[in-house]
Amino acid sequence: MSSTPTPMPRLSFEPWRAWVVYVVLAVVGMSFAGNLFRLQILEYDQWKAQADENRTRRISVPAPRGIIYDRNYGILARNVASYNIVITPAALPDDEADIQQIYRELSQLINVPVNQGTVEEAKNFSICTPGPGIAQLVALGESLAPYSPVRISCNVSEELARVVREKSVAWPGVDVEIEPVRDYPTGKLTSTFVGFLGPIPQAQQDFYESLGFVIQRDKVGYAGVEAYFQNLLSGSNGSRLVEVDVAGQELRNLEAPIAPVPGSNLTLTIDLRLQKATEATIEREINGWNAYFGRVRISSGVIIAMNPRTGEILSMVSYPTYENNRLARIIPAYYYNQLAEDPRKPLLNHAVSDEYPPGSVFKLATAVGALNENVVRLGQVIQTPGILTLTESFSPNDPGLERPFVDWIYNRGGVLNPAGFGQLDFLRCIAFSSNVCFYKLGGGYQDEIPEGLGILRLREYARALGYDQVSGIELLGEADGLIPSPQWKRINRGENWSTGDTYIASVGQGYVLSTPLQVLMSAAVIANDGRLMRPTIVREVTDNEGRVLEIWENPDGTFTSTPNDPASRRISPFTPTLRWDVTTDPIITVFNCSAGYCEEEEEKITIRPEVIEAVQQGMRLAVTNSDQGTLNDEFGSQTFTAAGKTGTAEYCDNVAQANNLCQFGAWPTHSWTVAYAPYDDPEIVVVAFAYNGGEGAAVAGPMVRSVIAAYFELKAVDAAQLGP
């Protein structure tokens, strides 16, 4: 029986299916073509740059930082070699046993364990921080950049570095890396104004990166001239553009290397010999008085010496201070916290950045103003009882309340002396430092001095002597002090000004604040016949070959070789900068004062030369008068002629309050003395300040005398060495 085969169904092909395939292929093809066009044509520069970045590396070459010298070219800051033990993972032997042998021998030599922790834990440690073992550090480095040296131990001794270098012949991959670090041969002796270096702050990383700095490597100034002249000292880093393989190994240079530009060198006005004498003086006096009191009574102090003719700072000591060598390589957290938490504020330069009531040294401003405004005549006799009773009022119609104002001699030695100084002329008011006399000169008193100087005019004369403004010295963080005004009191205290406020301000108390540098400048103006010189700590700037550079500082703080603003000032080579001469430059605003009110006028006046001369005579009388001259005991028998002013300033700050020292009628006191010599042709002016020191003449006076005596001894030594 035959069967007929069943026919297979015929497959039909629908054209639309083909078109779908064609369209899909066309879209895919166009997509590929579009991407190729975008990558090869439109984004060519971008991808080429990324490719170049993958095969090239820009290596920064650090510039040597400038050296800092004193005026006699003694080194205050320099660069020295620091030795680090490093391992290059890619250069280690292939045999793991040989690698472990190298690790064990190296571990015994540098006292770093072979294995400690894990590679993941090693990521949490900073470079050269104890913790990870050698194997973990190398493994971490190999995973990141096998041809880059991994630091195993940092800042090792030169002897150890030599041993490792010798053994590195048998230790493939092990080497000694040399890097420059800052060294301060004079340490804490000069750290007050030299400062120290530290890592680039996070907030300024973008700024310094734009200048070519390497964040994890380069350091910047944190204080002193290291910070102020950062741009001059740092120089400019060099660079090399090299080709690298996928593992990071250098293959060749792609461009001619750019050599680093060394930083400029600074020569300061400081005389290191006088600086040593100044430091020894303040430590001897403070330690001696604290031993006498049987406790740490004087917690801090300042001594500054300056040439009043030129403004050159010859020595500057802020006590206590810090050891900047301990901050040169790394900033130890424990040491920095110790300094930051010390209530004596050793990190602060008390000479320019701290403000204190100046006390009687401020009377120089009151004396100049009162005599120049004809509040008092040179030969006029003033009654100076031990107690002056003032009917204090806050407005002309206020009947007021009686308030006693006492002289410093009132309770001298624990014995009441209501008679005070009795009768004094103007010169003896300065020489004896009578508070009552200056109360009257500042605020007036009945018919004897109907109209005193007043706070507004007093402020003008204080500013003319350098108070209530920054001096412009080349140190960061300078405070501007405070000479108050009635408007200031209304804003900050919510009260009207009174005559009693003027009395207190006239003797440098109350709201008056100043820095030790401002006190020094006020006396320097007197010593320099009315000329106020800008204080400076820089004598010259030189390049790495010793050539003196002409450097100008612009108002925006930048340094250039030529001035770009009329207000620019020349930093190097040093030339004395006169800010103003009070005897020729009309800088004193005229106030028409009567019945307790003062109206400002458009006229400005100068200070008469005879006024400056009279104040000089009063300061000289403080030395020569053996009766009540406040500096006669210290300077009367010296071989050099001197003139000066003492000050004992009452205060009540947070430290005094915490120690329950703010007792009404028995406030704690700071000690001040400022003096210059020789009297007829001043070469040096010195200020000394002792926090909670007590009487100025007894505590600060010997410091000033000792520093001035050291200056003339050094001058004699120099003259003897030069010969006839």
Secondary structure by P-SEA (a helix, b strand, c coil): ccccccccbbbbbbaaaaaaaaaaaaaaaaaaaaaaaaaaccaaaaaaaaaaaaabbbbbbbcbbbbbbcccccccbbbbbbbbbbbccccccccaaaaaaaaaaaaaacccccccccaaaaaacccccccccaaaaaaaaaaccccbbbbccccccaaaaaaaaaaccccccbbbbbbbbbbbcccccccccccccccccccaaaaaaaaccccccbbbbccccccccccccccbbbbbbbbbccccccccccccbbbbbbbbbbbccccaaaaaaaaaaaaaaaaaaaaaacccccccbbbbbbccccccccccccccccccccccccccaaaaaaaaacccccccccccccccccccccaaaaaaaaaaaccccccbbbbbccbbbbbccccccccbbbbbbbcccccccccccccccccccaaaaaaaccaaaaaaaaccccccccccccaaaaaaaaaaaccccccccccccccccccccaaaaaacccccccaaaaaaaaaccccbbbcaaaaaaaaaaaaacccccccccccccccccccccccccccccccccccccccccccccccccccccccccccbbbbbccccbbbbccbbbbbbaaaaaaaaaaaaaacccccccccccccccccccccbbbbbbbbccaaaaaaccccccccbbbbbbbbccccccccbbbbbbbcccccccaaaaaaaaaaaaaaaaaaaaaaaaacc
